C-alpha cells in the first residue's frame, strides 16, 4: 500500500487493512491488538544505513496519537482495519520516504506501507514566503488597490462613483412606488376592460355580417340567375366572347354591385 505524507510530519496516524491468510475469499483479519502474540512492526527510512527500526507497539485511543499506538478502527462495522501512530522519527527530514511493515500474528498477511515523504509547504509557510517576496519585489507580488487601469485612485474617486450609483438606485425606487413615473406608465398600459373587448367583437361582427350580405345576397342579385349551368360557366363564356380575362370580368361585376 502506497501513501504520500508531508515530510517531517508529527503525530501522524495512518490507517490500513490487514488480510486473513487463512481466507480463500480475501477476508480481513479482525481481533488484532497491540498485545497480539508475535505481532511486530518496523520502519526503514529510504537510503538509511543499517537494519530497520522496531516500532514498540502501544495501546491508544482511536484517533488520538500515541507514538507506536495500534488499535482496531471498528471491530464490528469495519473489522480488519487498523490505525498505527507512526513515530515522528520515521517521518523526520533527511529521507524521501519510509517503509513500514507489520507481521507475525497468526493468520496475518504481512502488511507493507510505502510512504513517500514530500516537502510540502504549510499554509503559514506560504503566507510568510509571500510577505517576504512582496516586500522584496512589490511590483511582482503586491495587489495594487491604489491604482485602477494605471490611474491613481483616492477614496473620493471611489466615493463619487458610489454616490452616483446610489442616486440612480434611489431614483428607480421612487419611480417604482405607487404613483411614480414607471408605475403610472404601467397603469396607463393596462389591459382593456371587458366592455372594450365586447365593443370590439361587436364591431367586427357587424363588418362580417356586411361581407356575408354582399357575397350571399347583393352580388348574386346583381348578377341574376345564371344562363348556363352555373355562374362560373357564364363568366367563362362572357370572357371568351369579349376577349377579357375572367379575373378582370369578375372585378368589373363586383364594381357594378358596389354601384
Secondary structure, DSSP 8 states (H G I E B T S, - for coil): -EEEEETT--SEEEEEE-BBTT-SS--B-----TT-TT-EEEEEETT--SS-EEE--B---TTS--TTBEEEEETTTEEEEEEEEE-GGGGSTT-SEEEEEEE-STTB--EEEEEEEE----HHHHHHHHHHHHHH-HHHH---SSEETTEE--HHHHHHHHHHHHHHHHHHHHHHSTTSHHHHHHHHT----HHHHHHHHHHHHHHHHHHHHIIIIIHHHHH-S-SSSSHHHHHHHHHHHHS--HHHHHHHHHHHHH-
